[in-house]
Amino acid sequence: MKDTAPGPICTACGTEYSAGPPLSQCHICEDERQYVPIGGQRWTMLAELAQNHQVEWSEDAPGIHQLVIRPHFAIGQRALLIETGHGNVLWDCIALLDDQTEARIRSMGRLSAIAISHPHYYTTNRIWAEAFDVPVFLHSDDAEWVQRAHPRLRHWQGDTHAIAPGLTLIRCGGHFDGATVLHSTDGKGRLFTGDVLQVTPDRTHVSVMWSYPNYVPVGAAVIRRIEAILEPYAYDAVHGAFPGMTIGTDGKAAVARSFARYLVAIGAAG
């Protein structure tokens, strides 16, 4: 029997669980990289979320559309709909898929895949995958964090995986073992980073943390590994996790500058 009934959604991280009474704890929020709000664990359902929230659209760059839940919900990240000549791709995921959003995405052409950077943004990927009948690419190193499995999940392995011509997933690690970014060869190149590489408020740097809300950094070895694995890729823009957090130009130099600054700050330069 298919597990397709709506399930409870954590209001702190947006993760959907299997249908039935809500758990006493959200496994994602109990992990040290997230947190349980002071007011305690709370849950909602998709229908309830749709009554009080909507998906706001804007253009992050030509052919790249930003989707954000308004008013603010859970972590507040954005999803990015990337138009390509081989089917459109949804990068990262938000908890709300309403009728208007589904209709708009369909009007823009075929959605060919969903790819998600790390477990904090898995949210309601089952609902999105079933609505558009597409695969969801998650790194196998983070499979244990899936709270609601479904047949369209694709747990890829290794350090790189092409999901369409010109679109390559790259495992960076750091925030999670399977933390992933997406490289696009569009134009001068683009890097979609979620908060695996967090674009900072000045939009001229990035940073890498094991836990952002609890302020736990990664070590020098992780930074050097990410630096090495990204080195072969050309990119000008860096599209981060949150609304407006995009480095529009000179992104590769910004990342290199950021890594050098990070290593100095933790006393590991040279």
C-alpha positions as CSV (number, residue, x, y, z in Angstrom):
1,M,0.0,0.0,0.0
2,K,1.4,3.4,-1.0
3,D,2.2,5.9,1.7
4,T,0.5,8.9,0.1
5,A,-1.7,10.4,2.8
6,P,-0.7,13.8,4.1
7,G,1.6,13.7,7.1
8,P,2.5,16.2,9.9
9,I,5.0,18.9,9.0
10,C,7.4,20.2,11.6
11,T,6.9,24.0,12.0
12,A,10.6,24.6,13.0
13,C,12.3,22.9,9.9
14,G,9.4,22.1,7.5
15,T,10.1,18.4,7.4
16,E,7.1,16.1,6.5
17,Y,6.7,12.9,8.4
18,S,4.6,9.8,7.5
19,A,0.8,10.0,8.0
20,G,-0.5,9.5,11.5
21,P,-0.3,11.3,14.8
22,P,2.7,13.6,15.1
23,L,5.8,12.4,16.9
24,S,6.8,13.9,20.2
25,Q,10.1,14.9,18.6
26,C,11.4,16.0,15.2
27,H,14.5,14.0,14.5
28,I,15.9,16.8,12.3
29,C,15.4,19.5,15.0
30,E,16.8,17.2,17.8
31,D,20.1,17.0,15.9
32,E,22.7,19.5,17.1
33,R,22.8,21.2,13.7
34,Q,19.2,22.4,14.2
35,Y,17.2,23.2,17.4
36,V,13.9,22.7,19.1
37,P,12.3,26.1,19.6
38,I,11.9,27.3,23.2
39,G,8.1,26.9,22.9
40,G,8.5,23.2,22.1
41,Q,7.9,21.0,19.1
42,R,4.9,21.9,17.0
43,W,3.3,20.5,13.9
44,T,1.1,21.6,11.0
45,M,-0.5,20.0,7.9
46,L,-0.1,21.0,4.3
47,A,-3.7,22.2,4.0
48,E,-3.4,24.3,7.2
49,L,-0.1,25.8,5.9
50,A,-1.8,26.7,2.6
51,Q,-4.6,28.5,4.5
52,N,-2.2,31.0,6.1
53,H,0.8,31.2,3.7
54,Q,1.5,31.6,0.1
55,V,4.5,31.1,-2.2
56,E,6.1,34.4,-3.3
57,W,7.9,34.4,-6.7
58,S,10.6,36.7,-7.9
59,E,13.5,36.5,-10.5
60,D,16.9,35.9,-9.0
61,A,18.6,36.0,-12.5
62,P,17.3,35.5,-16.0
63,G,15.8,32.0,-16.1
64,I,16.2,31.5,-12.4
65,H,13.1,32.0,-10.2
66,Q,13.1,32.3,-6.4
67,L,10.2,30.7,-4.5
68,V,9.8,31.7,-0.8
69,I,7.0,31.0,1.7
70,R,5.3,34.1,3.0
71,P,4.8,34.9,5.8
72,H,8.1,33.4,7.0
73,F,7.8,29.7,7.8
74,A,10.3,27.3,9.4
75,I,13.9,27.9,8.4
76,G,12.8,30.4,5.7
77,Q,15.0,29.1,2.8
78,R,14.2,29.6,-0.8
79,A,13.8,27.1,-3.6
80,L,15.2,28.0,-7.0
81,L,13.5,27.0,-10.2
82,I,16.1,26.8,-13.0
83,E,15.0,26.9,-16.6
84,T,17.0,24.7,-19.0
85,G,16.5,23.4,-22.5
86,H,16.3,19.9,-21.1
87,G,13.5,20.4,-18.6
88,N,13.4,22.7,-15.6
89,V,15.1,21.8,-12.3
90,L,14.0,22.7,-8.8
91,W,17.0,23.3,-6.6
92,D,16.3,22.9,-2.9
93,C,12.7,22.6,-1.6
94,I,10.2,24.5,0.5
95,A,7.4,23.0,2.5
96,L,4.5,24.6,0.7
97,L,3.2,23.5,-2.7
98,D,-0.1,25.1,-3.4
99,D,-2.4,25.0,-6.5
100,Q,-1.2,28.3,-7.8
101,T,2.5,27.3,-7.6
102,E,1.9,23.9,-9.2
103,A,0.0,25.5,-12.1
104,R,2.6,28.2,-12.7
105,I,5.5,25.6,-12.7
106,R,3.5,23.5,-15.2
107,S,2.9,26.5,-17.4
108,M,6.7,27.0,-17.7
109,G,7.3,23.6,-19.2
110,R,8.4,20.2,-18.0
111,L,9.9,19.8,-14.6
112,S,12.6,17.1,-15.0
113,A,14.2,16.8,-11.5
114,I,14.4,18.1,-8.0
115,A,17.8,18.2,-6.2
116,I,18.3,19.1,-2.6
117,S,21.5,20.4,-0.9
118,H,21.1,18.8,2.6
119,P,18.5,17.4,5.1
120,H,17.3,20.7,6.5
121,Y,15.7,21.4,3.1
122,Y,14.2,18.0,2.4
123,T,10.8,19.4,3.7
124,T,7.9,18.0,1.6
125,N,9.9,16.7,-1.3
126,R,7.6,13.7,-1.5
127,I,4.6,16.0,-2.3
128,W,6.6,17.9,-5.0
129,A,7.9,14.7,-6.5
130,E,4.4,13.1,-6.7
131,A,2.8,16.3,-8.1
132,F,5.3,16.5,-11.0
133,D,6.3,12.8,-11.3
134,V,10.0,13.6,-11.1
135,P,13.0,12.1,-9.3
136,V,14.5,13.7,-6.2
137,F,18.3,13.6,-6.0
138,L,19.8,13.3,-2.5
139,H,23.2,12.2,-1.6
140,S,23.4,8.7,-0.1
141,D,25.6,9.9,2.8
142,D,22.5,11.7,4.1
143,A,20.0,8.9,3.5
144,E,19.5,8.3,7.2
145,W,18.0,11.8,7.6
146,V,15.0,11.0,5.2
147,Q,11.9,11.1,7.4
148,R,9.5,10.0,4.7
149,A,10.8,7.7,2.0
150,H,9.1,7.4,-1.4
151,P,9.8,5.7,-4.7
152,R,11.1,8.8,-6.5
153,L,14.1,9.3,-4.2
154,R,17.4,8.8,-6.0
155,H,20.3,8.4,-3.5
156,W,23.4,9.2,-5.6
157,Q,26.9,8.2,-4.5
158,G,30.4,9.6,-4.9
159,D,31.5,13.2,-5.3
160,T,29.7,14.3,-8.5
161,H,26.6,13.4,-10.4
162,A,25.2,14.9,-13.6
163,I,21.4,15.4,-13.5
164,A,21.1,17.1,-16.9
165,P,23.3,18.5,-19.6
166,G,25.3,21.3,-17.9
167,L,24.0,20.6,-14.4
168,T,26.3,18.7,-12.0
169,L,25.8,17.9,-8.3
170,I,29.0,18.1,-6.2
171,R,29.3,16.7,-2.7
172,C,31.2,19.1,-0.5
173,G,30.4,17.8,2.9
174,G,30.9,20.0,5.9
175,H,27.4,21.0,7.0
176,F,26.4,17.3,6.5
177,D,28.4,14.4,5.2
178,G,26.5,14.5,1.9
179,A,26.1,18.3,1.7
180,T,25.8,19.1,-1.9
181,V,26.0,22.1,-4.3
182,L,24.8,22.3,-7.9
183,H,27.1,23.6,-10.7
184,S,25.6,25.0,-13.9
185,T,27.5,25.9,-17.0
186,D,24.9,28.6,-17.9
187,G,26.7,31.8,-19.0
188,K,29.9,32.2,-17.1
189,G,28.9,29.4,-14.7
190,R,26.7,29.4,-11.6
191,L,27.0,27.6,-8.2
192,F,23.8,26.9,-6.3
193,T,25.0,26.3,-2.7
194,G,22.0,26.3,-0.3
195,D,23.8,27.0,3.0
196,V,26.5,24.4,2.3
197,L,28.4,27.5,1.4
198,Q,26.4,30.2,3.1
199,V,26.3,33.6,1.2
200,T,27.0,36.3,3.9
201,P,24.9,39.5,4.2
202,D,27.5,41.6,2.5
203,R,27.1,39.3,-0.6
204,T,30.8,39.3,-1.2
205,H,31.7,36.3,0.9
206,V,30.6,32.8,1.9
207,S,31.1,30.8,5.0
208,V,30.9,27.1,6.0
209,M,29.5,25.9,9.3
210,W,28.7,22.5,10.8
211,S,25.8,24.2,12.6
212,Y,24.6,27.6,11.7
213,P,22.0,28.3,14.5
214,N,24.3,26.8,17.1
215,Y,27.5,28.5,15.7
216,V,29.7,25.4,15.3
217,P,32.3,25.9,12.6
218,V,34.0,23.3,10.4
219,G,37.7,22.6,10.6
220,A,40.5,23.4,8.1
221,A,40.5,20.0,6.5
222,V,36.9,20.5,5.4
223,I,37.5,23.9,4.0
224,R,40.5,22.6,2.0
225,R,38.5,19.6,0.7
226,I,35.7,21.9,-0.5
227,E,38.2,24.3,-2.1
228,A,39.9,21.4,-3.9
229,I,36.7,19.8,-5.2
230,L,35.3,23.1,-6.5
231,E,38.6,24.2,-8.1
232,P,37.9,22.7,-11.6
233,Y,34.6,24.4,-12.0
234,A,34.1,27.8,-13.5
235,Y,31.4,30.0,-12.0
236,D,30.6,33.7,-11.8
237,A,27.5,33.7,-9.7
238,V,26.8,32.0,-6.3
239,H,23.2,31.5,-5.4
240,G,22.8,31.0,-1.6
241,A,20.0,29.6,0.6
242,F,18.0,32.7,1.5
243,P,16.1,35.4,-0.4
244,G,18.4,37.9,-2.1
245,M,21.6,36.1,-1.0
246,T,23.2,35.9,-4.4
247,I,26.7,36.9,-5.4
248,G,26.1,38.1,-8.9
249,T,29.6,38.4,-10.3
250,D,33.1,37.3,-9.5
251,G,31.8,34.5,-7.4
252,K,34.7,32.1,-7.7
253,A,37.1,34.8,-6.5
254,A,34.7,35.6,-3.6
255,V,34.7,31.9,-2.5
256,A,38.5,31.7,-2.7
257,R,38.8,35.0,-0.7
258,S,36.3,33.6,1.9
259,F,38.2,30.4,2.4
260,A,41.5,32.2,2.9
261,R,39.8,34.5,5.4
262,Y,38.3,31.5,7.2
263,L,41.6,29.7,7.5
264,V,43.3,32.8,9.0
265,A,40.4,33.2,11.5
266,I,40.8,29.7,12.8
267,G,44.6,29.9,12.9
268,A,45.1,27.4,10.0
269,A,46.5,29.6,7.2
270,G,49.5,28.5,5.2
